[in-house]
Amino acid sequence: MTLADVIPSLRSSLPPRQLDRGLWPLTTTLGRGGLAIGGVPLTLVEEEYGTPAYILDEADVRERCAAYAAAFGPAQVYYAAKALMCRGLLRWVAEAGLGLAVYSQGQWNLARTLGIAPDRIIAHGQVETGGDGRVVVESLADVQRLTRTRRPRRQQVILRVLPAQLGFGRPPWAAQERFGAPVASGELAELVAAIADEPLLDLVGLDVYLGSQLAQFGGYEHAVAQLVATAAELRRAHGVRIEELNIGGGFAVAHTEQDPTLPVDPFAARMRRRLALECDRRAIAKPRLSVTPGRAIVARAGVALYRVTAVRHEDGRQIVAVDGGLSDNPRPALYGARYTAVLTGRASQAPLCPTTVVGRHDEPGDLLVRDEPLPGDLRPGDLLAVPGCGAYHFPLASNYDLVGRPPLLAVHDGQARELVRRETLDDVLARDAA
Ligand SMILES: Cc1ncc(COP(=O)(O)O)c(C=O)c1O
């Protein structure tokens, strides 16, 4: 029995016996001064860069890249740049040997200026690649647009396929809301014929995107089976040889202690087994199996740091306002995403109390943390750290209420440095033309 077991209120002030490794960045430590990441105490990050701030653990990102590269083979992993993209991060991803999936012209151009080879990039969403890389097509309009664009050489294309029922109840999205060609449909045959008719387009791959925060293997296995069946049919009916099957991303990452994280090694092994089985059944050569993870590479590495601005107690609950919110993390408002938080920078002896953290924007949806246990004596000036903030925060941030977006700071080996600096009011007003 420990002292904290005898005096429960001591629990919150003592360093936890261990941090939840699935939730916090790899190098997180908790000592008397609070949390440190990459060897940098978060209090020092706050002193130098202020709040709100987004902190990215370089070692964590590199470890996730290495884990996915080891599980699937580096050439078969394309980091989904929509999750988070800036020059510094892309260098780490490229150094791990991963390819890149880009979703805009800006992302393509930035990747190319950093020297990422075009054959390591998959481009979505009407990106003009000049015939380089591989482009995902989802509709006849995409094919027509590609054929209209004059290019010096052949363009490799990947066809987006909409799988049928995936075997885990309700599909993660309604097919009507998505583009892509439904499996075994006339629409798919029409799209394939349109690509085949265009001498400068080569159909080399098929891909699917099943949704996000998926922790079960079953839906992906069904998708592999349907992709292989489609590849076999394309071989039979059109003589097309599919070289690559991409099962997308969407791999779950925990944001609170209750959430699951998709384990990459058993997942990759299961997908490979299923691919081999289905290819044997259909008597076709095994295509490369590739993935496009975004969140799984960067979510855990990121921590948001906020300063408490006001505190209220009501019906045994604590309601805390912080200096960020909807403008830097719209995910709770957009998707009902849930987070947890930790007090850092001072020890508290207070018993834990269900705590809700609201943002600065005075909106019902501006709610960062809901009913998580935090010390019941929070006060203005305290620092709160929120884990699981590496993916889809920074890129979704806005200037709502003319608030400048926070900086993105890399921490590594006891040093913090800006990957992206804080946005000033001048930056925000620079486009105001009147
Ligand atoms: C086509 C496509 N691929 C991959 C991803 C990456 O998803 P995640 O970050 O959940 O892995 C997305 C995210 O929306 C996507 O739209």
Ligand as a Chemical Component Dictionary entry (heavy atoms), coordinates in Angstrom:
data_LIG
# 
_chem_comp.id                   LIG 
_chem_comp.type                 NON-POLYMER 
_chem_comp.pdbx_formal_charge   0 
_chem_comp.three_letter_code    LIG 
# 
loop_
_chem_comp_atom.comp_id 
_chem_comp_atom.atom_id 
_chem_comp_atom.alt_atom_id 
_chem_comp_atom.type_symbol 
_chem_comp_atom.charge 
_chem_comp_atom.model_Cartn_x 
_chem_comp_atom.model_Cartn_y 
_chem_comp_atom.model_Cartn_z 
_chem_comp_atom.pdbx_ordinal 
LIG C1 C1 C 0 -8.134 9.623  -49.244 1  
LIG C2 C2 C 0 -7.573 9.660  -47.871 2  
LIG N1 N1 N 0 -6.522 8.871  -47.578 3  
LIG C3 C3 C 0 -5.969 8.872  -46.343 4  
LIG C4 C4 C 0 -6.436 9.696  -45.348 5  
LIG C5 C5 C 0 -5.761 9.651  -44.013 6  
LIG O1 O1 O 0 -6.596 9.282  -42.996 7  
LIG P1 P1 P 0 -6.028 9.134  -41.509 8  
LIG O2 O2 O 0 -5.327 10.389 -41.171 9  
LIG O3 O3 O 0 -7.235 8.894  -40.675 10 
LIG O4 O4 O 0 -5.080 7.972  -41.527 11 
LIG C6 C6 C 0 -7.529 10.521 -45.622 12 
LIG C7 C7 C 0 -8.077 11.388 -44.575 13 
LIG O5 O5 O 0 -9.125 11.996 -44.688 14 
LIG C8 C8 C 0 -8.111 10.513 -46.926 15 
LIG O6 O6 O 0 -9.148 11.293 -47.228 16 
# 
loop_
_chem_comp_bond.comp_id 
_chem_comp_bond.atom_id_1 
_chem_comp_bond.atom_id_2 
_chem_comp_bond.value_order 
_chem_comp_bond.pdbx_ordinal 
LIG C1 C2 SING 1  
LIG C2 N1 SING 2  
LIG C2 C8 DOUB 3  
LIG N1 C3 DOUB 4  
LIG C3 C4 SING 5  
LIG C4 C5 SING 6  
LIG C4 C6 DOUB 7  
LIG C5 O1 SING 8  
LIG O1 P1 SING 9  
LIG P1 O2 DOUB 10 
LIG P1 O3 SING 11 
LIG P1 O4 SING 12 
LIG C6 C7 SING 13 
LIG C6 C8 SING 14 
LIG C7 O5 DOUB 15 
LIG C8 O6 SING 16 
# 
